[in-house]
Amino acid sequence: MKYIISFLFIFFFFGCSKDDSAGSRVFVPEDLTVFSLTSIRGETVNTPAGDAGSPTGVNIIHIEGTVDSQSGLDLTGLKVRVRVLGENGTLLGTNEDVCTPAEIAPGGSCTFSTTVVLEGPDYKTSQSIEITPGCDQGTGTLRLIPVTWPDS
């Protein structure tokens, strides 16, 4: 009899202690991450001069990627916040955009495409890009991407 009770205790102890985060009903920041980046491009776009005289150049950075959820929750209002940083973490530009689709089922993913306009500096002065996914349920895990630009 004691062997049966010992076996049942061990069976229930290991059977009930499984960590299954896919069934979690609580938002955990680590469950919402930037899974992959498909593109980071910088460019200088010339704007028309208008009445001011000579045309001016605006520096922009395009970023595209995928946000992945390991949460057991339906997530709504998915978005990314992007910050472009220069030397010593100086903020050069920021933007926030909605992901497609903006709502995903548990374990789903979405894509994003955003453009950050840099006020003044050349895009090549940027040294890193912070991307933070978010949704109506909470803020996900920040991802810091160092960038280096080819000389031209």
N, C-alpha and C positions, 0 to 999 in steps of 0.2 A: 504494500500500500504506500509506504513512504517513497518508493521508487516512482510510482505513478504521480504522486504529489510533486516530487522533485522535477520530474519530466515536464509536468504541466506548468510549474513555476518558470522553468527555463524557457519553455515554448512561449508563454505569454510575455515574459520579460523581453525577449528578443523580437517577438512578433509585434509588440506594441511600442517598441522604442525606435521604429524606423523613422528617419527624418525625411519627410516628403513635403518639400516647400511648395510643390506645385498645387497643393491643396490649401495653402495658407490664405486666410481671409484678411490679413493685415499687410499693408503696403510696406515693403522693405526697400530702401534706396538702392541696395546692391542688386536688386532684381531688375532694375531698369538701367541699361547701359548703352553706350554707343558701340555697336557691334563691329561695324566696319566703315571705313571711309573710302568712297569710290573716286573722289576727286577733290583736290585743293589747287586752285588756279588763281594767280594774281595777274592783274593787268591795269594799265593806265588808259583811261578813256578820255578822249578830248571832247570837251563841251564847247558848243558854239559861243562865239564872243558876244554876240548881241550888240548892245549899245556900249559895252565896256571897252571894246577894242580887240585885243588879241585873245585867242582861245586859251582856255585853261585846261589842265589835266586833272582828272579825279582818279584816285587810286582805289581799286576795289579788289576784294578777295571773294571768290566763289567757293563754297564748301558743300559737298554732297555726301550722304552716307545713309547708314541704316541704324535704327534704334531697335534693340531687342529686349523683350520682356521675359523674365523667368518667373513672373508673378502668377499666382493662382487667381488673380482678379481680372475682371474686365476693366480695361483702362480707357479713360476718356480724356479729351482735351490734350492730346499728345503734342508736344512742341519741343524745340531745342533753343537754348540761349547760347549764343556764340560771343566770345570776347577775343579780340586779337590783341596780343601783347608784344611790346617792343623790349628794348634793353631795360634790365632791372625791373621787369614786370609792368612797365608803363602801359597804360591802356591807350590803344590807338584807335579802336573802334568796337562797336557792339551791335548786335542785332538779335531779334527773336522771331522765329517763324514756326508755323504750324506744320506738323508732319502729315504724311499721306499714307494710309488713312489716319484720321485723328482719333479713331476709336479702334481698339484691338481686343480680341478675346485672350483668355489666359494663354501664356506662352507664345503670343504673336509677335509680329515685328511691323515696323513702318519705315518709310524713307523720308529724308528731308533734303531740301535744296535751299540754300540761303546765300545772300550776298551781303558782305559787310563793307560799308563805305568808310574809308579812312580819311579823317579830316586833316589834310595837310601832308603827312609823310608819305614817302614812296612805299609801296607795298613790300618792297624788299627789306625794309627796316624791321618788319615783323619777325619775331623769333619764335613765337609759340602761339597756339590757338587752343583756347579752352572751350569745350563743348559740354553743356550740361543738359541732359534730357529732363523733361518734366511732364506732368500730367495733372489732372484735377485731383488725383489721389495723393500726390506728393512730388518731391524732387528726386531725380535719380542720381547716379554716380557721375561725378565730373571726370572728364577725360582730358588730359593735357597732351597736346601733340606738338613736339618741336618741329619747326619748319626751317628749311634752308632753300634758298632760291638760286638757280643757276645764274652765273654771270652772263650778261649779254652786252 
